[in-house]
Amino acid sequence: MKDSMHPPIPFSEPLLALAYENEAQNRTQPAYEVLKGLSQISRFAFDQDYQNFQRRQKFMNLLQPGTSTQATLPAYLNGLQEEQGRTAFSARYPLLSHLKKTYLKQTQQFEQSVRKNYESDRAKLATLLNHGVDFGDILQVEMGLGDVHNNGESTSILHFKNDQKLVYKPRSGGLDAAFYSLLEQASKAGGDLNSKP
């Protein structure tokens, strides 16, 4: 996946092919953050598999003098573009296939949750943060901007028309609100929070 706004993702082309193998579900190109997450999950498997590919190619060249099989990264990636190569890769790393499916499912569920939560708070957000003007529909949910917790949830940025953005934190702000309410009540009551008993 080539994207001028982001650094390249290792093994992005085979990741795209592997991400939706044998799945009839949504086959649209995943967002950069999703592809980056898949890359992090599968980095070790791809590194190990490529090293094994290089060893096999060198061994074949020794067994068959006069032939020169390329042990280059493009040759390896070309093999993964073919269904037979992807099937063999998945067979060599069955846990990776499970992790990939789990990650994609959690990411999809989190994005749906973000969109649902935005819709339920849309009017309040407009009032509190945008002088009563509706932000409009979400154009993009940029995920993975912090540590991932609770089944794939992470800090995200919601992108809207006119370059407007909202930061989405996947946790309740209830505790923070209660704490600030307590401070406000103490201040109104005339209590000095810095004094010692």
C-alpha positions as CSV (number, residue, x, y, z in Angstrom):
1,M,0.0,0.0,0.0
2,K,1.6,3.2,-1.1
3,D,0.5,6.3,0.8
4,S,2.4,9.6,0.5
5,M,1.2,10.7,4.0
6,H,2.5,7.7,5.9
7,P,5.8,5.7,5.9
8,P,5.7,2.5,4.0
9,I,4.5,-0.7,5.7
10,P,6.7,-3.8,5.4
11,F,5.0,-6.6,3.4
12,S,2.0,-4.5,2.7
13,E,1.1,-6.1,-0.6
14,P,1.0,-9.7,0.7
15,L,-0.8,-8.4,3.8
16,L,-3.6,-7.1,1.6
17,A,-3.9,-10.4,-0.1
18,L,-3.7,-12.4,3.2
19,A,-6.1,-10.1,5.1
20,Y,-9.1,-11.2,3.2
21,E,-8.1,-14.7,2.0
22,N,-11.1,-17.1,1.8
23,E,-13.4,-14.4,3.3
24,A,-16.4,-13.2,1.3
25,Q,-16.7,-10.2,3.6
26,N,-15.8,-6.6,3.0
27,R,-12.8,-6.6,0.7
28,T,-12.2,-2.9,0.5
29,Q,-8.6,-1.7,1.1
30,P,-8.1,-1.5,4.9
31,A,-7.1,1.8,6.4
32,Y,-3.4,2.5,6.9
33,E,-3.7,2.0,10.7
34,V,-5.3,-1.4,10.2
35,L,-2.7,-2.5,7.7
36,K,0.0,-1.2,10.1
37,G,-1.5,-3.3,12.9
38,L,-1.5,-6.4,10.7
39,S,2.1,-5.7,9.8
40,Q,3.1,-5.6,13.5
41,I,1.3,-8.8,14.2
42,S,2.9,-10.7,11.3
43,R,6.3,-9.1,11.2
44,F,8.1,-12.1,12.8
45,A,6.4,-14.6,10.5
46,F,7.3,-12.7,7.4
47,D,10.9,-12.2,8.5
48,Q,11.3,-15.8,9.4
49,D,9.6,-17.0,6.2
50,Y,11.8,-14.8,4.0
51,Q,15.0,-16.0,5.6
52,N,13.8,-19.6,5.0
53,F,13.0,-18.7,1.4
54,Q,16.6,-17.3,0.9
55,R,18.1,-20.5,2.4
56,R,15.9,-22.8,0.1
57,Q,16.9,-20.8,-3.0
58,K,20.6,-20.9,-2.2
59,F,20.3,-24.7,-1.5
60,M,18.5,-25.2,-4.9
61,N,21.2,-23.3,-6.7
62,L,23.8,-25.6,-5.1
63,L,21.9,-28.7,-6.2
64,Q,21.4,-27.5,-9.7
65,P,24.6,-25.9,-10.9
66,G,24.0,-23.6,-13.8
67,T,20.6,-22.4,-12.7
68,S,20.3,-19.1,-10.9
69,T,17.1,-18.9,-8.8
70,Q,16.7,-15.4,-7.4
71,A,16.5,-15.2,-3.6
72,T,15.5,-11.6,-3.6
73,L,12.7,-9.9,-1.7
74,P,10.7,-9.2,-5.0
75,A,10.8,-12.9,-5.9
76,Y,9.6,-13.8,-2.4
77,L,6.8,-11.3,-2.6
78,N,5.7,-12.4,-6.0
79,G,5.3,-15.9,-4.6
80,L,3.0,-14.6,-1.9
81,Q,0.8,-12.8,-4.5
82,E,-0.2,-16.3,-5.9
83,E,-2.9,-18.2,-4.1
84,Q,-0.7,-21.3,-3.7
85,G,2.0,-19.2,-2.0
86,R,-0.5,-17.6,0.4
87,T,-2.0,-21.0,1.2
88,A,1.4,-22.4,2.0
89,F,2.3,-19.4,4.1
90,S,-0.9,-19.7,6.1
91,A,-0.2,-23.4,6.6
92,R,3.3,-22.7,8.0
93,Y,1.9,-20.0,10.4
94,P,-1.6,-21.2,11.5
95,L,-1.6,-19.0,14.6
96,L,-1.0,-15.9,12.5
97,S,-4.1,-16.6,10.5
98,H,-6.1,-16.8,13.8
99,L,-4.5,-13.5,15.1
100,K,-5.2,-11.8,11.8
101,K,-8.9,-12.7,11.8
102,T,-9.3,-11.7,15.5
103,Y,-7.5,-8.4,14.9
104,L,-9.7,-7.6,11.8
105,K,-12.9,-8.5,13.7
106,Q,-11.9,-6.4,16.7
107,T,-10.9,-3.4,14.6
108,Q,-14.2,-3.6,12.7
109,Q,-16.2,-3.8,15.9
110,F,-14.3,-0.9,17.4
111,E,-14.9,1.3,14.4
112,Q,-18.6,0.5,14.5
113,S,-18.7,1.4,18.2
114,V,-16.9,4.7,17.6
115,R,-19.4,5.6,14.9
116,K,-22.4,4.6,17.1
117,N,-21.1,6.5,20.1
118,Y,-20.5,9.6,17.9
119,E,-24.1,9.4,16.6
120,S,-25.5,9.1,20.1
121,D,-23.5,12.2,21.3
122,R,-23.6,14.1,18.1
123,A,-25.8,17.0,19.3
124,K,-24.0,17.4,22.6
125,L,-20.6,17.5,20.8
126,A,-21.9,20.1,18.5
127,T,-23.1,22.2,21.4
128,L,-20.1,21.8,23.6
129,L,-17.3,21.9,21.0
130,N,-18.5,23.6,17.8
131,H,-20.8,26.5,18.8
132,G,-23.9,24.4,18.1
133,V,-22.9,23.6,14.5
134,D,-23.1,19.9,13.6
135,F,-19.7,18.3,12.7
136,G,-21.5,16.2,10.0
137,D,-20.8,12.6,9.2
138,I,-17.5,11.0,10.0
139,L,-15.3,10.7,6.9
140,Q,-12.6,8.6,8.5
141,V,-11.8,7.0,11.8
142,E,-8.0,7.1,12.3
143,M,-7.3,4.3,14.8
144,G,-4.3,3.1,16.7
145,L,-2.9,6.3,18.0
146,G,-2.1,4.9,21.4
147,D,-1.9,1.6,23.2
148,V,-4.5,-0.9,22.3
149,H,-6.8,-2.1,25.1
150,N,-10.1,-3.9,25.6
151,N,-10.3,-5.9,22.4
152,G,-8.7,-3.5,20.0
153,E,-9.8,-0.2,21.3
154,S,-7.4,2.7,21.1
155,T,-7.3,6.5,21.0
156,S,-8.6,7.6,17.6
157,I,-9.1,10.7,15.5
158,L,-12.5,11.3,13.9
159,H,-12.1,13.2,10.6
160,F,-14.9,15.4,9.2
161,K,-15.3,17.8,6.3
162,N,-13.6,21.2,6.5
163,D,-10.6,19.5,8.2
164,Q,-12.4,19.3,11.5
165,K,-11.2,16.5,13.9
166,L,-12.3,15.1,17.2
167,V,-10.1,12.9,19.4
168,Y,-11.9,9.8,20.6
169,K,-10.7,8.2,23.9
170,P,-12.3,4.7,24.3
171,R,-13.1,5.0,28.0
172,S,-15.7,6.7,30.1
173,G,-15.0,10.2,31.2
174,G,-17.3,9.7,34.2
175,L,-14.5,9.4,36.8
176,D,-12.8,12.5,35.5
177,A,-16.1,14.4,35.5
178,A,-16.8,13.3,39.1
179,F,-13.4,14.3,40.3
180,Y,-13.7,17.8,38.7
181,S,-17.2,18.1,40.2
182,L,-15.8,17.3,43.6
183,L,-13.1,20.0,43.2
184,E,-15.7,22.5,42.1
185,Q,-17.9,21.8,45.1
186,A,-14.9,22.0,47.5
187,S,-14.0,25.4,45.9
188,K,-17.5,26.7,46.2
189,A,-17.6,25.6,49.9
190,G,-14.6,27.7,50.5
191,G,-12.3,24.8,51.3
192,D,-8.6,25.2,50.7
193,L,-7.4,22.0,49.0
194,N,-3.8,23.0,49.8
195,S,-4.2,23.3,53.5
196,K,-3.2,20.5,55.8
197,P,-5.3,19.4,58.8
